[in-house]
Amino acid sequence: MYYYRYENSEVSCCYKYLMFSYNIIFWLAGAAFIAAGFWAWSEKGVLLDLTQVTRLHGFDPVWLVLVVGGITFILGFAGCVGALRENICLLKFFSGVIGLIFFLELTAAVLAVVFQSQVREWINDFFLQNIRSYRDDIDLQNLIDSLQKMNQCCGAKDPNDWDENLYFNCNMTNRSRESCGVPFSCCISDPTDLVINTQCGYDVRKKKEDWANHIHTKGCITALEDWLPRNLYTVAIVFVVISLLQVNS
């Protein structure tokens, strides 16, 4: 039996350690995302009662953190170990998944442009579903409040969308103090206020003529549609940078 000894590695040493360094960042980031997700669940008591995961009818942002963290962790691990050990199987898995993600992103972008009206309706239904679950999950509540404050909007199409929520609807049988109101994130804030008035949205929808003086009347879907053309170059640059990172990987 003859043994052959290679003088040089089949893969450039510089390229190998560059890829290792590049992927270890994603590996650690994935681990941090997973840890943050489980920490958020532990704070909400989900880890003590896993049935809470299925009882929430809206979108739990922790799921997004865990899924992104899990994919990033697995890809980072495959890239690190594959590059360091020159493992062809791991490197093929890494490049294959990156290629698949890139293809799905491109497909989603094309479909969003081609089927704009259907996408708009899907986003509207998704937003209304989460409005109904606004008080059911603190992370979902914070996400909606952040979205409404950042975009100066209220509801999916207009403030009356908050009628979908059990606590905010204007039904005469609703005894909630928040009845016929909106969350504080819909309110027009005063820059001089040092303390956030969380009750500013109480009863505000009882008089539609006063809306413009107290709350944002634009829906969040319209606000998003207005935001995209103004930031088209920024969105395009981010998409190109992400695509180049994936292709280079």
Secondary structure, DSSP 8 states (H G I E B T S, - for coil): ------SS-SS-HHHHHHHHHHHHHHHHHHHHHHHHHHHHHHHHTTTT-TTHHHH--S--HHHHHHHHHHHHHHHHHHHHHHHHHT-HHHHHHHHHHHHHHHHHHHHHHHHHHHTHHHHHHHHHHHHHHHHHTTTT-HHHHHHHHHHHHHHT--SSSSGGGGGGSTTT---TT---TTTT---GGGB---TT-SS--TTTTTTGGG-GGGHHHHB--S-HHHHHHHHHHHTHHHHHHHHHHHHHHHHH-
